[in-house]
Amino acid sequence: MPYRIAGIDVHKTMVAVAVADVEVEGDWQFERRRFGASPSQLLLLTAWLVERQVEEVVMESTAQYWRPVWDALERDWQPTQRTRVDAKPTSGALHLAQAQSNSGRHGRKRDFPDAERLVKRLSAHELTLSFVPDVTQHLWRTATRRKYQLTRNRVQLQNRLECLLEEAHIKLSSLVSDLLGSSARRMLRALASGETDPATIAALGSARLHATAEQLCDALGAATDLHPLYRRLLAMTLAELEVIETHMQQLDEELAALLRAHQDALQRLAAVPGLGVDSAQQIIAEVGPTAGTFSTAKRLASWVGACPGHDESAGINHSHRSPNGNRQMRRLLNQAAHAAVKTKGSIFELLYRRFVVRLGHAQAIGAIAHRLCRLVWKILHDGVTYEERGPFVTKARAQRRAAKMIRELRSLGYRVEPVLAPSSNRA
């Protein structure tokens, strides 16, 4: 029986498919077919692949256009091929190739030759393949990445708000540490609603502010003759902020419901210095609740790109720069590394002080991120619990951190009871 592989060049409105028998010696003989990208056309594509008895399919990761094609093949073609009586171990295999690994020579970009090149390079093991999670994990990724985008929008909105206040000669951000805090919001709402008396606006601030009433009145002095346009823009900014925060709260509830079955893994990850409940959710969404796709911690670090690279020629290593990997995980680990080295008494603070002398700040943070990556794999894959063993960690400090983590979990909708972890299963 022939062993056929299909290569698919994906576009927004069409896909170009080339099928060849890889066991035939001599010149490649391809059968070409063009389909649309609509659901009805994708059904015709899966039926045609089943009819041609295609064993494997490889496609390019073109923007997000590959996703509907992948879902259609995963739903309709893959089960049919895997449940055949004469199915091989590789029957029904779906591959997503990084587009850069299938690039042709400049000026020779065409649809069907690109699809044929996919088949040839897959057979020669020359393609760089991407890890595609299952449907459930893909939903987790969609929710966590959308929440990250909203977080960035909130930061951008805060920066625009500060620029608007500076243009209006309102120096509130010079006296208030958090421009989006409760005190600042009360004053900004009063300003947007038309209040012109600086003393009345300053009285809305919290008594815990370090600024005095006179300083606040001086910073809000421009409110007496503020142009109505600035008040309307300020009101629109505050309304936009409320919408963003409402959406973030809804996503928190969605994530709590989606990841409720993996609450134990989430708690164990959140206990690591530098990580928290939110970052633990994002890590589980990226690598899975058990990191089962990666057989070793080194493989996870390589996939993330949190390990030294090897740019070697003639026996000389010219660069140790980390390779490209999963951008979301690299961002999470770098942020966690910066936070972990600031945790007083933690082992990561001691490691940073040891590394920074000879490596510098950037490489020291990279080394901490690499250790955190391996620790994440250990916690998820082996189901162990993190225990801080730094020389300056006290029992009271550990209890305060555990109480803070429990508050965060409960605020996201989880049910948590303060139960001590067994001492026989520690990392």
Residue pairs with C-beta under 8 A, 6 or more apart in sequence:
1 53
1 86
2 21
2 23
2 24
2 53
3 21
3 22
3 23
3 55
3 88
4 19
4 20
4 21
4 22
4 52
4 53
4 54
4 55
5 19
5 20
5 22
5 54
5 55
5 56
5 57
5 58
5 119
5 122
5 123
6 17
6 18
6 19
6 49
6 52
6 54
6 56
6 57
6 58
6 119
7 17
7 18
7 19
7 57
7 58
7 59
7 114
7 115
7 116
7 117
7 118
7 119
7 122
8 15
8 16
8 17
8 57
8 58
8 59
8 60
8 69
8 115
8 118
9 15
9 16
9 17
9 59
9 60
9 111
9 112
9 114
9 115
9 118
10 37
10 59
10 60
10 62
10 65
10 66
10 69
11 37
11 62
11 65
11 111
12 37
12 63
12 65
13 36
13 37
14 34
14 35
14 36
14 37
15 34
15 35
15 36
15 37
15 45
15 59
15 69
16 32
16 34
16 111
16 112
16 114
16 115
17 32
17 33
17 34
17 35
17 45
17 48
17 49
17 115
18 30
18 31
18 32
18 112
18 115
18 116
18 118
18 119
19 30
19 31
19 33
19 49
19 52
19 54
19 119
20 28
20 29
20 30
20 31
20 116
20 119
21 29
22 119
22 123
28 116
28 119
28 120
30 112
30 116
30 119
31 52
32 112
32 115
33 48
34 111
35 41
35 42
35 44
35 45
35 48
36 42
37 65
37 68
37 69
39 68
39 72
42 68
42 69
42 72
43 72
43 76
45 69
45 72
45 73
46 72
46 73
46 76
46 77
47 76
49 57
49 73
49 77
50 77
50 80
50 81
54 77
54 81
55 81
55 88
55 90
55 91
55 92
55 93
56 90
56 91
56 92
56 93
56 94
56 95
56 122
57 73
57 77
57 93
57 94
57 95
58 94
58 95
58 96
58 97
58 118
58 119
58 122
58 127
59 66
59 69
59 70
59 95
59 96
59 97
59 118
60 66
60 96
60 97
60 98
60 99
60 102
60 114
60 118
61 96
61 97
61 98
61 99
61 130
62 99
66 96
70 94
70 96
70 132
73 94
74 94
74 135
77 92
78 92
78 94
79 92
80 92
81 87
81 91
81 92
82 91
82 92
84 91
94 132
95 122
95 127
95 129
96 129
96 130
96 132
97 118
97 121
97 122
97 127
97 128
97 129
97 130
98 127
98 128
98 129
98 130
100 128
101 121
101 126
101 127
101 128
102 114
102 117
102 118
102 121
102 127
104 113
104 114
104 117
118 127
121 127
131 293
131 303
132 138
133 141
133 288
137 285
137 288
139 258
140 255
140 258
140 259
140 281
140 284
140 285
141 285
141 286
143 251
143 254
143 255
143 258
143 285
144 255
144 281
144 282
144 285
144 286
145 285
145 328
146 251
147 248
147 251
147 252
147 255
147 278
148 282
148 328
150 244
150 247
150 248
150 251
151 248
153 244
154 180
154 241
154 244
154 245
154 248
157 237
157 240
157 241
157 244
158 179
158 180
160 237
161 179
161 180
161 234
161 237
161 241
162 173
162 179
164 230
164 233
164 234
164 237
165 171
165 172
165 173
165 179
165 234
166 173
167 230
168 222
168 226
168 227
168 230
168 234
169 221
169 222
170 191
170 219
170 220
170 222
170 223
170 226
171 218
171 219
171 220
172 179
172 184
172 187
172 188
172 216
172 219
172 220
173 179
174 219
175 209
175 210
175 211
175 215
175 216
175 219
176 183
176 184
176 205
176 209
176 211
178 184
180 241
182 206
183 204
183 205
183 206
183 209
184 205
185 238
186 204
186 205
187 201
187 202
187 204
187 205
187 220
188 234
188 238
189 238
190 200
190 201
190 204
191 201
191 220
191 223
191 226
191 231
191 234
192 231
192 232
192 234
192 235
192 238
193 231
193 235
194 231
195 201
195 223
196 223
196 224
196 225
196 226
197 223
197 224
198 216
198 217
198 218
198 220
198 221
198 223
198 224
199 213
199 217
201 216
201 220
201 223
202 213
202 216
202 217
202 220
203 213
205 211
205 216
209 216
211 219
252 412
252 413
253 412
253 413
255 281
255 412
256 412
256 413
256 414
257 413
259 266
259 281
259 284
259 285
260 414
262 284
262 289
263 409
263 414
263 416
265 284
265 289
265 290
265 379
265 380
265 383
266 277
266 280
266 281
266 284
266 409
266 414
267 280
267 405
267 409
267 416
268 379
268 383
268 384
268 385
268 386
269 275
269 279
269 280
269 283
269 284
269 376
269 379
269 380
270 276
270 277
270 279
270 280
270 405
270 408
270 409
271 385
271 386
271 401
271 402
271 405
272 336
272 340
272 372
272 375
272 376
272 379
272 386
273 339
273 340
273 343
273 346
273 348
273 388
274 335
274 336
274 337
274 338
274 339
274 340
274 341
274 343
274 348
274 372
275 283
275 336
275 339
275 340
275 372
276 405
276 408
277 405
277 408
277 409
277 412
278 408
279 332
279 335
279 336
282 328
282 332
283 329
283 332
283 376
284 380
286 326
286 328
286 329
286 332
287 293
287 294
287 300
287 329
287 376
287 377
287 380
288 380
289 380
290 380
290 381
290 383
291 300
291 376
291 377
291 380
291 381
292 381
294 300
294 303
294 377
294 381
296 377
297 373
297 374
297 377
297 378
297 381
298 307
298 374
300 373
300 374
300 376
300 377
301 307
301 370
301 373
301 374
301 377
302 323
302 325
303 325
303 326
304 325
304 326
304 329
304 330
304 333
304 373
305 322
305 323
305 324
305 325
305 326
305 329
305 330
306 322
306 325
306 329
306 330
306 333
306 366
306 369
306 370
306 373
307 322
307 323
307 370
308 320
308 321
308 322
309 319
309 320
309 321
309 322
309 323
310 317
310 320
311 317
311 318
311 319
311 320
311 321
312 318
322 366
329 373
330 369
333 369
333 372
333 373
333 376
334 365
334 366
334 369
336 369
336 372
337 348
337 365
337 366
337 368
337 369
337 372
338 365
340 346
340 348
340 349
340 368
340 372
341 348
341 349
341 351
341 352
341 364
341 365
341 368
342 349
343 349
344 392
344 397
345 388
345 390
345 391
345 392
345 393
345 394
345 397
346 388
346 390
346 393
347 388
347 389
347 390
348 368
348 371
348 372
349 390
350 390
350 391
351 367
351 368
351 371
352 364
352 365
352 368
355 363
355 364
355 367
355 368
356 364
359 367
375 386
375 427
378 384
378 427
379 385
379 386
379 427
382 427
383 425
384 425
384 426
384 427
385 421
385 422
385 425
385 426
385 427
386 426
386 427
387 426
387 427
388 398
402 418
403 418
406 416
406 418
409 416
410 416
